[in-house]
Amino acid sequence: MDRVWPIFQPIFSGKWPRKTVQVLIAAISWVVFLVLDFLDIVLCVFFRIVDEYIEGNAKECYCHSRGEKRESEGSETLRGRKNLLREMGFLGFPRKLEGLKENGGGKVVVANRWSDCGCETCVSWMNNGDQRLHVIVKEPSKATFEYGCSGNSTENVIFLHGFLSSSSLWTELVFPYLSESTNRNYRLFAVDLLGFGRSPKPRDCLYTLRDHMEMIEKSVIGPNDLGSFHLVAHSMGSVIALALAAKYSKSVKSITLIAPPYFPSPRGDASLTALGRFAERKIWPPLLFGSAFMSWYEHLSRCVCFIICRNHRAWEWILKLLARKRDLHFLVMDLTRHTHQSAWHSMHNVLCGGAKSMDEYLDVLNGSEAKVHIMHGTRDQLVPPECSFSIKMKVPRAQLNILPDSDHITVMLDREKNFTQDLERIWASISS
């Protein structure tokens, strides 16, 4: 046995096991995603028939127009996603349903779809004729006036959350840990982005980067007459923050980006590059598989939203019962506060579509006087730390803080006090 083991030892140690595992994962991934390709086509037929029957509105999905270039309608990733079975010419029968017309059957199209939740928490925005984002505003304390500070000296900070999140990210992780000085002199705006949290979720919106920006302008910047402000953004919110910083380059004092998704592409196909990077079609690690599942499959992701988001009250009741808690963690609650329309289009039109303009935004930011700070965790599997290093190369004066043993969310979670203190130091350094 001692003589035989050296022969097989290289196979079970060194590069061979890693290579073997990589090949195995690649093979299994190919099979798994082939099955998902088939299921997405089947669900395409199912949802098209059910939409027509219930709503009288069989809206054309993106899988019926793959390969067509309609950049004005959103990111090319909406139609540029590959489906192996379609490319091989199999299962073309869903195209036979093209004859189904929108608004058919004489039924009225309602504001929320049959597959979306209709509880008061999810549709309360419909009662407001002037649709604006849900914004939690933390005004400076009364002590401001006792110290003789005028309203003009008040600093403004706009917080933008990431994908499948809400303003709770900031009200839970930042607001409770602010110092007395910040509470006296800063006015904070925690925004629910369009389509998330308690903000409007219109069914006919494409949730483009422009849509998100216009709603922030309409709900925060305009009504409050913000002459200057700081920006703090996480993940997807970083793309929107950079777009705002480029447009309001003379008004933004500082911009703090946490785990910003930036995938430079020299070939000009930045959107498809971004999709391939943060949603690579692999079954491992699980977080990457989940991202790929929800990003590549329009109908499978809608099915998940139907099962989980539409029935979120039942799931919350079950989780509370199992955990024996009266209140669930805010991150769990935020996962269901969206519709498939808002999540699907924000994913593609902001995270992917916004990648085409990132270089332009960074060039404008590099020429402005705004302070740039970036935070990223070394263990971030969803948005790798290389994204922040790439921004640092584009904006050399940016301050980069790489946090060891932190991932996409623990870069803030479990270090709330330190994170808040980091933000306060950034703001204070600019004020001084």
C-alpha positions, -999 to +999 in steps of 0.1 A: +000+000+000+028+024+008+043+018-026+009+023-044-001+055-026+026+077-042+013+069-076-022+081-068-012+109-044-010+136-072-046+129-081-059+136-046-037+166-038-024+197-054-040+210-086-057+177-096-085+178-071-093+215-078-093+208-115-115+178-110-139+197-089-140+226-114-148+202-143-175+184-122-191+217-112-191+229-148-206+197-160-234+197-134-240+234-140-245+227-178-271+201-170-289+221-143-292+252-165-303+232-195-332+219-173-339+255-162-339+266-199-366+240-206-387+250-175-385+287-183-400+279-218-428+259-203-436+287-178-435+312-206-465+293-221-482+290-187-480+326-177-491+338-212-523+317-211-531+326-175-524+363-180-548+363-210-575+344-190-574+364-158-564+399-170-573+398-207-537+410-211-511+387-225-481+411-224-453+401-247-423+387-227-387+392-237-380+356-247-402+363-278-379+390-290-344+377-283-317+391-304-336+422-313-319+455-304-343+479-287-319+498-265-344+526-260-366+501-241-339+490-217-307+469-213-298+446-241-295+418-215-333+417-215-332+402-250-296+391-252-299+363-226-291+329-241-314+299-239-296+268-252-329+251-263-341+280-282-307+284-300-308+248-309-342+253-325-362+232-301-394+241-284-404+270-306-441+265-299-444+295-275-442+317-306-475+304-317-490+324-289-479+357-305-515+362-317-527+369-282-534+406-281-529+429-251-560+442-234-580+414-251-612+398-237-627+431-227-611+430-193-596+460-175-559+460-167-555+466-130-527+484-113-513+452-097-511+419-114-528+387-103-493+373-095-485+402-072-495+407-036-525+430-030-522+435+007-524+470+021-486+471+028-479+464-008-505+485-026-509+515-002-491+537-027-520+534-051-541+555-028-518+585-033-526+604-065-492+621-066-470+591-067-437+597-049-411+575-033-415+564+003-388+584+021-380+583+058-367+617+068-347+622+100-347+659+108-320+676+129-329+676+166-342+707+184-308+711+199-297+725+166-314+758+174-302+758+210-266+758+197-274+788+174-271+768+141-292+781+113-311+760+088-285+769+061-258+750+080-277+718+081-260+690+060-282+667+039-275+630+033-294+608+009-292+570+015-298+546-014-302+508-007-293+479-029-313+452-047-341+435-028-337+459+001-353+490+014-348+521+036-348+498+066-311+490+058-302+525+070-329+531+097-317+498+113-280+499+108-271+537+108-298+559+124-297+543+159-259+547+161-255+584+151-237+607+174-253+637+191-234+661+169-247+643+137-283+643+151-281+680+157-266+691+123-277+665+097-309+659+079-310+623+066-332+609+038-335+571+037-352+563+003-372+533-008-362+530-044-389+528-071-404+493-070-391+484-035-402+487+001-433+510+004-426+530-028-447+528-059-445+496-080-462+505-113-467+475-136-460+494-168-427+509-157-394+496-171-375+507-140-346+522-160-318+542-144-336+573-156-368+563-139-351+558-106-332+591-109-364+611-118-383+597-088-355+606-064-354+641-079-392+643-076-394+629-041-362+642-024-340+667-042-368+689-056-393+691-028-366+698-002-346+722-023-313+705-017-286+728-027-259+704-015-259+668-002-239+637+006-247+603-010-244+569+007-253+539-014-250+501-013-246+477-042-272+485-069-279+519-052-242+528-061-251+528-098-279+553-091-257+573-068-230+577-094-256+588-120-269+614-095-233+625-086-226+630-123-257+651-129-254+671-097-216+673-097-216+708-082-240+698-054-226+665-042-202+670-013-193+633-009-203+600-022-198+568-002-201+535-022-205+502-004-198+471-026-203+490-059-208+468-090-184+480-117-173+456-144-153+475-170-155+461-205-132+472-233-154+455-259-183+478-256-208+452-244-206+463-208-242+452-200-237+416-210-203+416-193-219+427-161-246+401-163-220+374-169-199+385-140-224+390-112-248+363-124-225+337-139-243+305-148-228+282-121-243+262-093-216+271-069-213+291-048-251+291-038-253+330-038-240+331-074-265+304-084-294+323-069-283+355-087-281+336-120-314+319-114-332+352-108-313+371-136-314+347-165-349+333-163-378+357-167-406+332-160-389+311-133-381+343-114-417+354-118-428+320-104-405+325-074-420+360-068-455+345-071-448+318-045-429+339-020-437+376-025-474+372-032-478+350-002-453+369+020-478+373+049-482+335+052-444+329+050-438+356+077-464+339+099-447+306+095-412+320+101-424+338+132-439+306+145-408+286+139-384+312+153-408+321+181-403+358+175-428+386+172-407+404+147-385+391+119-352+406+109-356+435+085-335+418+058-360+389+057-389+413+054-373+433+026-368+403+004-405+403-004-412+440-008-412+442-045-429+428-076-414+407-104-417+437-127-398+460-104-371+434-095-366+420-129-363+453-147-342+470-120-318+441-121-313+444-159-318+481-165-299+494-135-273+468-126-266+457-162-279+486-183-262+511-160-228+495-167-227+512-201-226+546-185-204+539-155-172+551-171-189+583-181-201+589-145-167+581-130-150+606-154-174+633-143-169+624-107-131+624-111-133+660-123-156+672-095-147+683-060-168+656-043-150+633-019-152+597-029-150+568-004-154+531-012-160+502+012-158+466+002-155+432+019-129+407+009-154+378+011-180+394-012-190+366-036-217+386-054-198+417-062-161+409-060-136+434-045-120+439-079-150+462-087-138+487-061-102+484-072-113+492-108-131+523-095-100+533-077-081+531-109-106+554-126-108+578-097-073+577-081-082+601-053-109+579-041-104+565-005-107+527-006-114+507+026-111+469+021-126+451+051-113+416+058-137+387+065-167+408+053-191+399+026-218+418+006-239+426+036-216+421+067-195+450+054-222+469+073-241+443+094-226+433+127-204+463+127-231+490+128-213+513+152-180+512+134-197+517+100-217+547+113-186+562+127-168+558+094-196+577+077-195+605+103-158+609+099-162+612+061-189+639+065-170+657+093-138+658+072-156+676+044-174+701+068-142+710+084 
